[in-house]
Amino acid sequence: MNSSMITDLKEAHHQFFKTHKKHPLKVRIDHLKKLKKVLNEKEQDIFDALDRDLKKPVFESFTSELLMVQKEIDAFIKNLKEWAAPKRVSGSLLNFPSQDFLLSEPYGTVLMISPWNYPFQLAMVPLVGAVGAGNTVVLKPSESAPHTSKVLIDILSAVFPNDWVSVVEGDAQVAQALLKERWDYIFYTGSTQVGKIVAKAAAEHLTPVTLELGGKSPCVVDGTAPLQKTARRIVWGKFLNCGQTCIAPDYVLVKSEHKDALIQALIEEIEKAFGDDAQNSKDYGRIIHEKHFKKLEADLKNQKTIYGGKTVAKELFFGPTLVDQPAMDSSLIQDEIFGPILPILSYDTLEDIDEVLTELKNPLAFYVFSQNKKFINTLIQNYPFGGAVVNDALVHFTNPKLPFGGIGNSGVGAYHGKYSFDLMSHTKPVVKRSFWFDLPQRYAPYPKSISLLKNILKRV
């Protein structure tokens, strides 16, 4: 799609929004119900596409992709009328008498750029929020997950008119052409590096933007929680989707005296989950493409591998891998890994922890395994992060009542459930005054003495 076609598409969306901005909420809800129906009909197509793109097991495809979308749709169908209703707020005595309220209105046309690691869920969940809030959407899915992209086109074209929801396929050049246009809102999910490019493009037009990025999500283990269960939950969170999860534990920071026991427990849990050779497991995925595979291989060079490390390039297989104490200036520590390599670092004191967490600041997720309340509270309160889980991994993402988003390098803005509606809506404050009373002192000529007025106004 060339630049003139993109401009025409954007203008078609603007016209649709202008014409349909005031259509009843029932229209949105009916389309979300239709979307839910089509998802059920296309369930196997979704699973097949995710298998072809990522060799994703059906269980993972359902729980981490389709189910999340279905739950988001259900939340909007159930709650949209309440979320969108005008909200009365108490008035100020300075404006007495008045009626004060808040109105939620859609921004207009939203550009969404979605990633390849959860190519269905991370395209559809924010799209449901945007459509539910009344926006039109131009979606640019990742070219690295082409089979899922085709399924997205099939599903969305069966539910929405093309000038309400459109899917634009293409590579980075297409994304750049899209970013040159003036949109009413931009929602991007992906790497921090590209997120900076998106933010610069949005700044050209002062376009509001949400960035869902990543970062070095730590997993701190002090040894006071059951180590075997700790290891099981870390293994699940790290190696789900072959480690290609933005909120996966990116490294473990374990108290020195428990390091060997934790490593042994991690190895045992890896083999319980995927067998002696994960290449033969139907429950273990593959790396998305050759470029990322080679990046992970490069990350592993000159490192002390204490478990795993097996790779098969022709299958894009990269086995679960544990690395002991990589240098702080290595790519394994400085860059988000986004794959099935888990570095194990050790600490002795809180100062040791602080040194690492200060260096690798503002992660998207933060994990603490401990039964020491003081230790937990110290970490949770002292370090900024997108979201935290104590004694588990990833699960905060599954609760639609919690906002999901980052801070600093890990992102801007948060969504899911009502947070999606609020994110995709502009909240307009409105004050309606009555004519039956006016405070005469507000008008010139002003009173010569304001001491009494000052005392009154300070108290209202």
C-alpha positions in Angstrom: 0.0 0.0 0.0 1.6 3.3 -1.1 1.3 6.7 0.7 -1.6 8.0 -1.4 -3.6 4.9 -0.7 -2.9 5.3 3.0 -4.0 8.9 2.9 -7.2 7.9 1.2 -7.8 5.2 3.7 -7.3 7.6 6.6 -9.7 10.1 5.1 -12.3 7.4 4.6 -12.0 6.6 8.3 -12.3 10.3 9.2 -15.5 10.6 7.2 -16.9 7.4 8.7 -16.2 8.8 12.2 -17.7 12.1 11.4 -20.9 10.5 10.1 -21.2 7.8 12.8 -19.8 9.6 15.8 -23.3 9.9 17.4 -24.6 6.5 16.6 -26.1 4.7 19.5 -24.1 2.6 21.9 -26.2 -0.3 20.7 -24.5 -0.3 17.4 -21.1 -0.8 19.0 -22.4 -3.5 21.3 -24.1 -5.3 18.4 -20.8 -5.3 16.5 -18.9 -6.6 19.5 -21.5 -9.4 19.9 -21.0 -10.2 16.2 -17.2 -10.2 16.7 -17.6 -12.7 19.6 -19.7 -15.0 17.3 -17.1 -14.8 14.5 -14.3 -15.6 16.9 -16.0 -18.7 18.0 -16.5 -19.8 14.4 -12.9 -19.0 13.5 -11.3 -20.6 16.6 -9.5 -23.4 14.8 -8.3 -21.0 12.1 -6.8 -18.8 14.9 -5.1 -21.8 16.5 -3.7 -23.0 13.1 -2.3 -19.6 12.3 -0.6 -19.3 15.6 0.9 -22.8 15.2 2.2 -21.8 11.7 3.7 -18.5 12.9 5.1 -19.5 16.3 4.5 -23.3 16.7 2.3 -22.2 19.6 0.6 -25.1 21.5 -3.2 -25.0 21.4 -3.4 -24.6 25.2 -1.2 -21.5 25.0 -3.1 -20.2 22.0 -6.4 -20.5 23.8 -5.4 -19.2 27.3 -3.0 -16.4 26.3 -4.5 -15.3 23.0 -8.1 -16.1 22.3 -9.5 -16.2 25.9 -8.0 -12.8 26.7 -9.8 -11.3 23.7 -13.1 -13.0 24.5 -13.0 -11.7 28.1 -12.3 -8.2 26.9 -15.3 -8.4 24.5 -17.5 -9.7 27.3 -16.4 -6.9 29.6 -17.3 -4.2 27.0 -20.7 -5.8 26.2 -21.6 -6.0 29.8 -20.4 -2.6 31.0 -20.2 -0.3 28.0 -23.5 1.6 28.7 -22.4 2.3 32.3 -18.8 3.3 31.3 -20.1 5.7 28.6 -22.8 7.3 30.6 -22.3 11.0 31.6 -20.9 11.1 35.2 -22.3 13.8 37.6 -19.7 15.3 39.9 -20.3 17.7 42.8 -20.1 21.4 41.8 -18.0 24.1 43.3 -19.6 26.8 45.5 -17.7 29.3 43.4 -20.0 28.3 40.5 -23.2 27.9 42.6 -25.7 27.1 41.3 -24.4 24.7 38.6 -24.6 21.2 37.2 -21.1 19.6 36.7 -20.5 16.4 34.8 -18.0 14.4 32.7 -18.6 13.3 29.1 -16.6 10.5 27.5 -16.1 10.9 23.7 -14.0 8.9 21.2 -10.8 10.5 19.9 -11.6 9.6 16.2 -9.4 7.4 14.1 -6.8 5.3 15.9 -3.7 3.9 14.3 -2.7 0.6 16.0 0.7 -1.2 15.4 0.8 -4.6 17.0 3.6 -7.1 17.6 4.4 -10.7 16.5 4.9 -12.4 19.9 1.1 -12.5 20.8 0.0 -11.5 17.3 -3.7 -12.2 17.9 -4.3 -11.0 21.4 -2.1 -7.9 21.3 -3.9 -6.8 18.2 -7.4 -7.6 19.2 -7.6 -6.5 22.9 -6.7 -2.9 22.3 -8.8 -2.9 19.1 -11.9 -4.0 21.2 -11.2 -1.1 23.5 -10.9 1.4 20.7 -14.0 0.3 18.9 -16.0 0.0 22.1 -15.1 3.6 23.0 -16.4 4.7 19.6 -13.2 5.1 17.5 -12.4 3.8 14.1 -9.2 1.7 13.8 -6.5 1.2 11.2 -4.5 -1.8 12.4 -1.0 -2.6 11.2 -0.2 -6.2 12.4 3.4 -7.5 12.4 4.6 -8.9 9.0 6.5 -11.5 11.1 3.3 -13.3 11.9 1.7 -13.4 8.4 -0.7 -16.3 9.0 -2.3 -14.6 12.0 -2.4 -11.4 10.0 -4.6 -13.1 7.4 -6.9 -14.5 10.1 -7.3 -11.0 11.5 -8.3 -9.7 8.1 -10.9 -12.5 7.7 -12.4 -11.9 11.1 -12.5 -8.1 11.1 -13.8 -7.8 7.6 -16.6 -10.1 8.4 -17.7 -7.8 11.3 -16.9 -4.2 10.5 -17.1 -2.0 7.4 -13.7 -1.3 6.0 -13.9 2.4 6.9 -14.6 1.5 10.5 -11.9 -1.1 11.0 -9.1 -1.7 8.4 -6.1 -4.0 8.4 -3.0 -2.8 6.6 -0.3 -5.4 5.9 3.3 -4.6 5.2 6.8 -4.1 6.5 8.6 -1.3 8.3 8.3 1.0 5.3 4.5 0.7 5.5 4.6 1.4 9.2 6.7 4.5 8.5 4.2 5.7 5.8 1.4 5.2 8.3 3.2 7.2 11.0 3.6 10.2 8.6 -0.1 10.7 8.6 -2.0 12.7 11.2 -4.0 10.4 13.4 -6.3 11.2 16.3 -4.6 8.6 18.5 -1.7 6.0 18.1 -1.5 2.8 20.1 1.8 0.9 19.7 3.0 -2.4 21.2 6.5 -3.5 20.6 10.2 -2.8 21.3 11.4 0.3 23.2 13.7 1.2 20.2 10.7 1.4 17.8 8.6 2.9 20.5 10.9 6.0 20.4 10.3 6.3 16.7 6.6 6.1 17.1 6.7 8.7 19.9 8.7 11.1 17.6 6.2 10.7 14.8 3.3 11.3 17.2 5.0 14.4 18.5 5.1 15.9 15.0 1.3 16.3 15.2 0.9 16.4 19.0 -1.0 13.1 18.7 -1.8 11.3 22.0 0.0 8.0 22.1 0.1 4.8 24.1 3.3 2.8 24.1 3.3 -0.7 25.4 7.0 -1.7 25.4 9.1 -4.1 27.5 12.3 -4.0 29.5 14.4 -6.0 32.0 11.7 -7.6 34.3 13.5 -8.8 37.4 12.6 -11.9 39.4 14.0 -11.5 43.0 14.1 -14.7 45.1 15.2 -14.4 48.7 14.7 -18.2 49.5 12.0 -17.8 52.2 9.3 -19.1 49.8 9.1 -22.8 48.8 11.9 -23.1 46.2 10.4 -25.9 44.2 7.1 -24.0 43.7 9.0 -20.8 43.1 11.0 -22.6 40.3 7.9 -24.1 38.8 6.2 -20.7 38.5 9.4 -19.0 37.2 9.8 -21.7 34.5 6.2 -21.3 33.4 6.4 -17.5 33.2 9.8 -17.5 31.5 9.3 -20.3 28.9 5.7 -19.6 27.9 5.7 -18.8 24.2 9.4 -19.8 24.1 10.3 -16.8 26.2 8.9 -14.3 23.7 6.7 -12.5 26.3 7.2 -8.8 27.2 6.5 -9.5 30.8 8.5 -12.7 31.1 11.0 -12.8 34.0 14.1 -11.5 32.2 16.6 -12.4 34.9 16.7 -14.0 38.3 18.3 -12.2 41.3 18.6 -14.9 44.0 20.2 -14.7 47.4 23.6 -16.4 47.2 23.0 -19.1 49.8 20.0 -20.4 47.9 21.4 -20.1 44.3 22.5 -23.7 43.8 19.2 -25.1 45.2 17.2 -22.8 43.0 19.2 -23.7 39.9 18.6 -27.4 40.6 14.9 -26.8 41.1 14.7 -24.8 37.9 16.3 -27.7 35.9 13.9 -30.2 37.5 10.9 -28.0 36.6 12.1 -27.4 33.0 12.3 -31.2 32.5 9.0 -31.8 34.1 7.4 -29.4 31.8 9.2 -30.2 28.5 11.0 -33.5 29.0 14.7 -34.2 28.7 14.7 -32.6 25.2 12.3 -29.8 24.7 12.7 -30.1 20.9 10.4 -33.2 21.2 7.8 -31.5 23.4 4.4 -30.5 21.9 4.2 -27.9 24.6 7.2 -25.9 23.6 7.2 -23.2 20.9 9.7 -21.9 18.4 11.5 -18.6 17.7 9.6 -16.3 15.4 12.2 -15.9 12.6 15.8 -16.3 11.7 16.9 -12.8 12.6 15.7 -13.1 16.2 17.1 -16.6 16.4 20.6 -15.3 15.5 20.2 -12.5 17.9 19.6 -15.0 20.7 22.6 -17.1 19.6 24.8 -14.0 19.7 23.5 -13.2 23.2 24.6 -16.7 24.4 28.2 -16.5 23.0 31.0 -16.4 25.7 28.5 -17.0 28.5 28.6 -19.7 31.2 25.7 -21.9 30.2 24.7 -24.2 33.1 21.7 -25.8 31.5 20.4 -26.2 27.9 21.7 -24.1 25.1 20.6 -26.5 22.4 19.6 -24.9 19.1 18.4 -26.2 15.8 18.5 -23.4 13.2 16.4 -25.1 10.5 13.5 -25.5 13.0 14.1 -22.2 14.8 14.3 -24.3 17.9 16.1 -22.7 20.9 15.9 -24.8 24.0 15.3 -23.6 27.6 18.7 -22.2 28.8 20.1 -21.1 32.1 23.2 -18.8 32.3 25.3 -18.2 35.4 26.3 -14.7 36.4 26.6 -12.9 33.0 28.6 -9.6 33.2 26.5 -6.5 33.9 27.7 -5.0 30.6 26.7 -8.0 28.5 23.8 -8.0 26.1 22.0 -10.6 28.3 21.8 -8.0 31.0 21.7 -4.7 29.2 19.1 -5.7 26.5 15.7 -7.3 26.8 16.3 -11.0 26.0 12.9 -11.9 24.6 13.7 -15.5 24.4 14.3 -18.7 26.4 17.5 -17.7 28.1 17.4 -17.0 31.8 20.4 -15.4 33.5 20.9 -16.2 37.1 22.5 -13.4 39.2 23.1 -13.6 43.0 23.0 -11.1 45.8 24.0 -10.9 49.5 22.6 -7.6 50.7 19.8 -5.1 49.8 22.6 -2.9 48.5 23.5 -5.6 46.0 19.9 -5.7 44.8 19.7 -1.9 44.6 22.8 -1.8 42.4 21.2 -4.1 39.9 17.6 -2.7 40.0 18.9 0.9 39.7 21.0 0.0 36.7 18.0 -1.9 35.0 15.3 0.5 36.0 11.6 0.9 35.0 10.8 -2.7 34.0 7.4 -3.6 32.6 7.0 -6.3 35.2 8.5 -6.9 38.7 8.4 -10.3 40.4 9.3 -11.1 44.0 9.3 -14.6 45.5 9.4 -14.3 49.3 7.4 -14.8 52.5 9.1 -11.9 54.2 6.6 -9.0 54.2 9.2 -6.4 55.1 11.4 -7.5 52.2 8.5 -7.6 49.8 7.2 -4.1 50.8 10.7 -2.6 50.6 11.1 -3.7 47.0 7.6 -2.9 45.9 7.7 0.6 47.4 11.3 1.6 46.4 11.4 0.8 42.7 9.2 1.9 39.8 7.7 -0.7 37.4 4.7 -1.3 35.2 3.1 -3.9 37.4 4.2 -6.4 40.0 3.4 -10.0 41.2 4.4 -11.5 44.5 5.1 -15.2 44.4 4.0 -15.8 40.8 4.7 -14.5 37.3 2.6 -12.9 34.5 -0.8 -13.3 36.2 -1.4 -9.6 36.7 -1.9 -9.4 33.0 -5.0 -11.7 33.2 -7.1 -9.5 35.5 -9.1 -7.0 33.5 -9.7 -5.0 36.6 -6.0 -4.1 36.8 -4.5 -1.6 34.4 -1.7 -3.0 32.2 1.1 -0.7 31.1 4.7 0.4 31.6 6.6 3.4 32.9 9.5 5.2 31.4 11.4 2.9 29.0 8.7 0.2 29.4 5.9 2.4 28.1 3.3 5.1 28.5 -0.4 4.5 29.2 -2.3 1.5 30.5 -5.3 -0.5 29.3 -7.6 -3.6 29.8 -11.3 -3.5 30.7 -12.5 -0.1 31.8 -8.9 1.2 31.6 -9.1 0.5 27.8 -12.3 2.5 27.6 -10.9 5.4 29.5 -7.6 5.3 27.6 -9.4 5.4 24.2 -11.8 8.2 25.3 -11.3 11.9 25.9 -13.1 13.0 29.1 -14.7 16.4 28.7 -15.7 18.3 31.8 -18.9 20.4 31.4 -20.4 23.0 33.8 -24.0 24.2 33.3 -24.7 27.5 35.1 -28.1 28.9 36.2 -29.0 32.5 35.9 -31.0 32.8 39.1 -27.9 33.8 41.2 -24.7 35.8 40.6 -22.0 36.7 43.0 -21.8 40.4 42.3 -18.2 40.7 43.7 -16.9 38.7 40.8 -17.5 41.5 38.3 -15.7 44.8 38.0 -15.6 47.3 39.6 -14.2 45.0 42.2 -14.7 45.6 46.0 -12.1 47.9 47.6 -11.6 45.4 50.5 -11.4 41.7 49.8 -10.5 40.4 53.3 -14.0 39.1 54.0 -14.2 37.6 50.5 -10.8 36.0 50.9 -11.9 34.2 54.1 -15.1 33.0 52.4 -13.4 31.8 49.2 -10.6 29.9 51.1 -13.3 27.8 52.8 -15.4 26.8 49.7 
